[in-house]
Structures are given as C-alpha cells and as structure tokens.
C-alpha cells in the first residue's frame, strides 16, 4: 500500500493544507487576506459531514492558491516559501497527534458543532464565530506538543483579531490534513511520487 498511486481526492486534501499555510503566511506578513479565502477556510473547517472530498471545498476554484503552492513545491522545493512549508509540516504533525487522541478529537468535534450552529445564525466568517473557533483551538490544539510558531510582522500578530484568524486558518489546515489521512494520503506520495501527485492536481 505504501506505493499506491496518489488519487485526486488526496491531491485536493493536500492542496487544502497548503492553502491554509499560504493564508497563514499572508495574514502574518501583511495583516489581511480576502473575505472569500477566509469564508472558504471557515466553511471547510465547520463542515464535519461532507458527502465527498470536493463537497468539503465546494469547488476546485476555492483551492486555487493551495494547488499553485503545492504544485510549486512538487516541481521545485527551493522555490516555495520556507515558512509555508514549516506550517504545512506542523499542520500535518498536529493532525496525526489529534488522530491518536480520541478525547481531544471529541472535544474538537463538540466545539466545531457548536460553532456550526452559531455560523447558521451569523456566517462562517463572522467575528463571533472566529473568536469561538480560535478559542477552541487554544483549548485543544495549542495544548499539544508541537505548537506552530507563526512568523510575520509583530504589528499584525499582536492584534487579537488577526491572531484569532491565524488560529482558525491553522485549524482549517488540520481539517484538510485529517481528510488527507482519511483518504489514504501517505508521506511516500510527497517523497517518492511527486510527479504522479502533480498529475492528479486540478489544472
């Protein structure tokens, strides 16, 4: 199984991880991302029961940034951002730790379900939803070994609203990493089958 060919579902989930990492980097450096990107990331995070991988992201168009970032890394690792790759590695590591911690998973699932209910009254990217999800991240993911240190402009990172959005984006990345594992994603796909993985990415 370790040499099984990567699938389009695995490529989409991995692109979701890269997209979250790219958005964290943008937010930390420049203090802003588009409303569309934030809304898409939050919608992905709050959807606990998608009917398919594509359903989780609604459209491959919503993963354009992540697909581009992943494609760059697969074609030439030296061209990608070192910080983005560090975030990707951290997200994948934290997702594996969560998978092996049923108590934490249950706590996350309960908190996300409450946030989903709240989002139905407001919107997935409403400030109240963002604050609650960021708080859930702090109470669960941030307590585990392997916390992700985000680099950027202190002017932005010291702002509570931006720090909350960074946590939500990391959480969304973990959601995609969870999916990557669920659909059979393996390290060998990244290390040994980069061309095959690139071939199943959306064009």
C-alpha positions as CSV (number, residue, x, y, z in Angstrom):
1,X,0.0,0.0,0.0
2,X,2.9,2.4,0.6
3,X,3.5,2.6,-3.1
4,X,-0.2,3.0,-4.1
5,X,-0.7,5.8,-6.6
6,X,-1.9,9.1,-5.2
7,X,-5.5,10.0,-6.0
8,X,-7.3,13.2,-7.0
9,X,-9.0,13.2,-3.6
10,X,-5.7,13.1,-1.8
11,X,-4.3,15.9,-4.0
12,X,-7.3,18.1,-3.2
13,X,-7.0,17.5,0.6
14,X,-3.3,18.2,0.4
15,X,-3.9,21.4,-1.6
16,X,-6.3,22.4,1.3
17,X,-3.4,22.0,3.7
18,X,-1.1,24.2,1.5
19,X,-3.8,26.8,1.0
20,X,-4.2,27.2,4.8
21,X,-0.5,27.5,5.2
22,X,-0.3,30.1,2.5
23,X,-3.1,32.1,4.0
24,X,-1.5,32.0,7.5
25,X,1.7,33.3,5.9
26,X,-0.1,36.1,4.1
27,X,-2.1,37.2,7.2
28,X,1.0,37.1,9.4
29,X,3.1,39.2,6.9
30,X,0.6,41.6,5.5
31,X,-2.3,41.6,8.0
32,X,-5.0,40.7,5.6
33,X,-6.5,38.0,3.3
34,X,-9.6,38.2,1.1
35,X,-13.0,37.7,2.6
36,X,-13.5,34.9,0.1
37,X,-10.5,33.0,1.3
38,X,-11.4,33.4,5.0
39,X,-15.0,32.3,4.4
40,X,-13.9,29.3,2.4
41,X,-11.5,28.2,5.1
42,X,-14.1,28.5,7.8
43,X,-16.7,26.7,5.7
44,X,-14.3,23.9,5.2
45,X,-13.5,23.7,8.9
46,X,-17.1,23.7,10.0
47,X,-18.3,21.1,7.6
48,X,-18.0,17.8,9.6
49,X,-20.0,15.6,7.3
50,X,-19.2,16.3,3.6
51,X,-20.6,13.9,1.1
52,X,-17.3,13.9,-0.8
53,X,-13.9,15.5,-0.8
54,X,-14.9,18.0,-3.4
55,X,-18.0,18.8,-1.4
56,X,-15.9,19.9,1.5
57,X,-14.3,22.6,-0.6
58,X,-17.4,23.3,-2.8
59,X,-15.2,23.8,-5.9
60,X,-11.6,23.3,-7.0
61,X,-11.6,27.1,-7.7
62,X,-11.6,27.6,-4.0
63,X,-8.3,25.8,-3.7
64,X,-6.5,27.7,-6.5
65,X,-4.0,29.2,-4.1
66,X,-3.3,25.8,-2.4
67,X,-3.0,24.0,-5.7
68,X,-0.5,26.6,-7.0
69,X,1.5,26.4,-3.8
70,X,1.6,22.5,-3.8
71,X,2.5,22.4,-7.5
72,X,5.4,24.8,-6.8
73,X,6.7,22.6,-4.0
74,X,6.3,19.4,-6.1
75,X,8.2,20.8,-9.1
76,X,11.0,22.6,-7.2
77,X,11.2,22.6,-3.4
78,X,13.7,25.5,-3.4
79,X,11.0,27.9,-4.9
80,X,8.5,27.5,-2.2
81,X,8.3,29.6,1.0
82,X,10.3,28.1,3.9
83,X,7.7,29.4,6.4
84,X,4.8,27.9,4.4
85,X,6.5,24.5,4.3
86,X,7.1,24.8,8.0
87,X,3.4,25.5,8.6
88,X,2.5,22.5,6.3
89,X,4.8,20.2,8.3
90,X,3.4,21.5,11.6
91,X,-0.2,21.1,10.5
92,X,0.4,17.5,9.3
93,X,2.2,16.7,12.6
94,X,-0.6,18.1,14.7
95,X,-3.3,16.3,12.7
96,X,-1.5,13.0,13.4
97,X,-1.4,13.8,17.1
98,X,-5.1,14.6,17.1
99,X,-5.9,11.3,15.3
100,X,-4.2,9.5,18.1
101,X,-6.1,11.4,20.9
102,X,-9.7,10.4,20.9
103,X,-10.5,12.6,23.9
104,X,-9.2,15.7,22.1
105,X,-11.0,14.7,18.9
106,X,-14.3,14.5,20.7
107,X,-13.7,17.9,22.3
108,X,-12.9,19.4,18.9
109,X,-15.9,17.8,17.3
110,X,-18.2,19.1,20.0
111,X,-16.8,22.6,19.8
112,X,-17.0,22.7,16.0
113,X,-20.6,21.5,16.1
114,X,-21.5,24.5,18.4
115,X,-19.6,26.9,16.1
116,X,-21.5,25.5,13.1
117,X,-24.8,26.2,14.8
118,X,-23.6,29.7,15.5
119,X,-22.5,30.2,11.9
120,X,-26.0,29.4,10.8
121,X,-27.3,32.4,12.7
122,X,-24.4,34.7,11.5
123,X,-22.0,33.5,8.9
124,X,-18.9,31.1,8.9
125,X,-16.5,34.1,9.0
126,X,-18.5,36.3,11.5
127,X,-16.3,37.8,14.2
128,X,-18.1,35.8,16.9
129,X,-17.6,32.5,15.1
130,X,-14.0,33.3,14.5
131,X,-13.4,34.1,18.2
132,X,-15.1,30.9,19.4
133,X,-13.2,28.7,17.0
134,X,-9.9,30.4,17.8
135,X,-10.7,29.8,21.5
136,X,-11.4,26.1,20.8
137,X,-8.0,25.9,19.0
138,X,-6.3,27.4,22.1
139,X,-8.1,24.9,24.4
140,X,-7.3,21.9,22.3
141,X,-4.6,22.0,19.6
142,X,-2.4,24.6,21.4
143,X,-2.1,22.3,24.5
144,X,-0.4,19.5,22.4
145,X,3.2,19.1,21.8
146,X,4.4,20.6,18.5
147,X,2.7,24.0,18.6
148,X,3.2,26.0,15.4
149,X,5.2,29.2,15.8
150,X,4.0,31.7,13.2
151,X,6.5,34.2,11.8
152,X,5.5,37.6,10.5
153,X,5.1,41.3,11.3
154,X,4.6,41.8,15.1
155,X,2.4,44.8,14.3
156,X,-0.2,42.3,12.9
157,X,0.5,39.3,15.0
158,X,-0.1,41.2,18.3
159,X,-3.6,42.2,17.2
160,X,-6.2,39.9,18.8
161,X,-8.4,39.7,15.7
162,X,-5.5,38.7,13.4
163,X,-4.2,36.1,15.9
164,X,-7.7,34.6,16.1
165,X,-7.8,34.3,12.3
166,X,-4.4,32.7,12.2
167,X,-5.6,30.0,14.6
168,X,-8.7,29.4,12.6
169,X,-6.7,29.0,9.4
170,X,-4.4,26.6,11.1
171,X,-7.4,24.7,12.3
172,X,-8.8,24.6,8.8
173,X,-5.5,23.2,7.6
174,X,-5.7,20.5,10.2
175,X,-9.2,19.7,8.9
176,X,-7.7,19.1,5.5
177,X,-4.8,17.1,6.9
178,X,-7.3,14.9,8.7
179,X,-9.0,14.3,5.3
180,X,-5.7,13.6,3.6
181,X,-5.1,10.8,6.1
182,X,-8.7,9.5,5.8
183,X,-8.5,9.1,2.0
184,X,-5.2,7.3,2.2
185,X,-2.6,10.1,1.9
186,X,0.9,8.9,2.7
187,X,4.3,10.5,3.1
188,X,5.5,8.4,0.2
189,X,3.3,10.3,-2.1
190,X,5.2,13.5,-1.3
191,X,8.6,11.9,-1.1
192,X,8.5,9.3,-3.9
193,X,5.6,10.1,-6.2
194,X,5.7,13.8,-6.7
195,X,5.1,13.6,-10.4
196,X,2.1,11.3,-10.0
197,X,0.7,13.6,-7.3
198,X,1.1,16.6,-9.5
199,X,-0.6,14.8,-12.4
200,X,-3.8,14.4,-10.4
201,X,-3.9,18.0,-9.2
202,X,-6.7,20.2,-10.7
203,X,-5.4,22.0,-13.8
